[in-house]
């Protein structure tokens, strides 16, 4: 069979094991193809690894009920269920479920895409809702302010002309009675591909906005504990210069270790959350830039309002994260300083102990020398006594015996002294002495 020349065959080259996965990453979450009018319901639910698996099973179950193909990828699935299109996307700590309901004559924010899904199926979705919004896209001229006010139940609305004037979008950036935020947009000149990118950017903007702001309550919760750590560290730092003695410094070290444990716990508990806040905040800025906003009077632009409220919240999280890291570093430096002082005092005590041992050794040497002198006398005395017995046994006169003993005294004393010195040198040489 002749191979089809249009089908490329891979060359005999060793490809990286993740080559296909990396190459497909750019196409892993394609934008939908949207044709106005359409209403969209979007959910982002935070969950764990087990929740991701259960969510994928729920999507597969829904597909089987509608006779549609089930998911074949774990991170993305898009399926047409007839009157409804479902999009499932898995992210690092959350997954999104988007329902797209096309059709004319639908009442904005009343005929919702989510209403076409089985209520018990929606209620059984695993995880906690972190972001939720409805988006209505219609092809028409921008409506008057009175109509917009009715759509947003009288709430204060922001709006922008986006995508180089191809669309206008309104929102009030607040949840309504059903817990969902609302976006209303009119298509003034987009094809279905551009409309799909517009919808994707709006939904991602709202999702990443909420995921970034999840870190704000965490920052507010840890702030009082962090303040206690900072105050405790300030008190310990003041006392370092005045405390004397090992007992006081040990007590300072114990307090510093307690502060270090608290600071390290705070960092460990919040590092992921604050890191995610920084990442999501950057994604929000990127999506706003991609929308290419223009002012649409008489409304305040979306990005202007969002960044005015959003950036301080993100900076609060960043400030708390920096304060925690700074406190951690300051505790470590203070502990090192106290340990250094303790080490210096221990060295001073060791020096005093060595000096005392040196004095004892010198005293012991003098005592030893005194004992050696007495030993010479004692040994000489016993040696002369033995010599006296020998002399008495000789047939000599009394005067000669006395003369012999008198001459022998210095000789015996000298011999004993030399013998002791030789013995001492031999012993010290054997044990490494001088």
Secondary structure, DSSP 8 states (H G I E B T S, - for coil): ----TTS----S----TTHHHHHHGGGTT------SSEEEEEEEEE--HHHHHHHHHHHHHHHHHTT----SSSSEEEEE-SS-EEEEEE-SSEEEEEEEEE-SS--TTTS-GGGGS-HHHHHT--SEEEEEEEEEEE-SS---HHHHHHHTTT---EEEEETTTTEEEEE-SS--TTS-EEEEEEESS--HHHHHHHHHHHHHHHHHHHHHHHHHHHHHHHHHHHHHHHHHHHHHHHHHTT--SHHHHHHHHHHHHHHHHHHHHHHHHHHHHHHHHHHHHHHHHHHHHHH--EE-TTS--HHHHHHHHHHHHHHHHHHHHHHHHHHHHHHHHHHHHHHHHHHHHHHHHHHHHHHHHHHHHHHHHHHHHHHHHHHHHHHHHHHHHHHHHHHHHSS--HHHHHHHHHHHHHHHHHHHHHHHHHHHHHHHHHTT--
